[in-house]
Amino acid sequence: MIMNKLSEIMGRKRLKISDVIEGTGLARNTVAEMYHGRAQGANFETLDKLCNYLDVGVGELLEHKKDAGG
């Protein structure tokens, strides 16, 4: 399972969703869905914009956790 840590990173940096939207040019829905952990996926362009704006690597933004069953 891939977990995104956008809300955790934004919390540490004291950023609001509107800050990220303004800084990346991403759609409100895209940022909000990722922030709330409801996004089903993200394209490379979205991840690149988030990483650049937040000054983090992909490995800090996303985390892989093994499923409990396997």
C-alpha positions in Angstrom: 0.0 0.0 0.0 1.3 3.5 -0.9 0.7 6.1 1.8 1.0 9.8 1.0 2.3 12.1 3.7 1.2 15.4 2.3 -0.9 16.4 5.3 2.0 15.5 7.7 4.5 17.6 5.7 2.0 20.5 5.3 1.4 20.4 9.1 5.2 20.5 9.8 5.6 23.5 7.5 2.3 25.1 8.7 0.9 25.3 5.2 -2.7 25.5 4.2 -4.2 23.8 1.2 -4.6 27.2 -0.4 -0.8 27.8 0.1 0.0 24.7 -1.8 -2.5 25.5 -4.6 -1.1 28.9 -5.0 2.5 27.7 -4.9 2.1 24.7 -7.3 -0.7 25.7 -9.6 -2.5 22.4 -8.9 -6.3 22.2 -8.8 -7.9 22.6 -5.4 -9.5 19.1 -5.8 -6.2 17.5 -6.5 -4.5 18.9 -3.4 -7.5 18.4 -1.1 -8.0 14.7 -2.2 -4.3 14.0 -1.5 -4.3 16.0 1.8 -7.3 14.0 3.1 -5.9 10.7 1.9 -8.7 10.1 -0.6 -6.7 10.3 -3.8 -6.6 7.1 -5.8 -3.4 8.1 -7.6 -1.3 10.9 -8.7 0.6 11.6 -12.0 4.3 12.4 -12.1 3.7 16.0 -12.9 1.6 16.4 -9.8 4.2 14.7 -7.6 7.0 16.8 -9.2 5.2 20.1 -8.4 4.5 19.0 -4.8 8.1 17.9 -4.3 9.5 21.1 -5.7 7.1 23.3 -3.7 7.6 21.4 -0.4 11.3 20.9 -1.0 11.1 17.2 -0.3 11.9 14.0 -2.3 9.3 11.6 -3.5 10.4 9.2 -0.7 9.4 11.8 1.8 6.0 12.4 0.2 5.1 8.8 -0.4 5.7 5.7 1.7 5.3 2.0 0.8 3.8 -0.2 3.5 3.3 -3.9 3.1 -0.2 -5.1 3.2 -1.1 -7.0 6.4 -2.1 -10.1 4.3 1.0 -10.4 2.3 
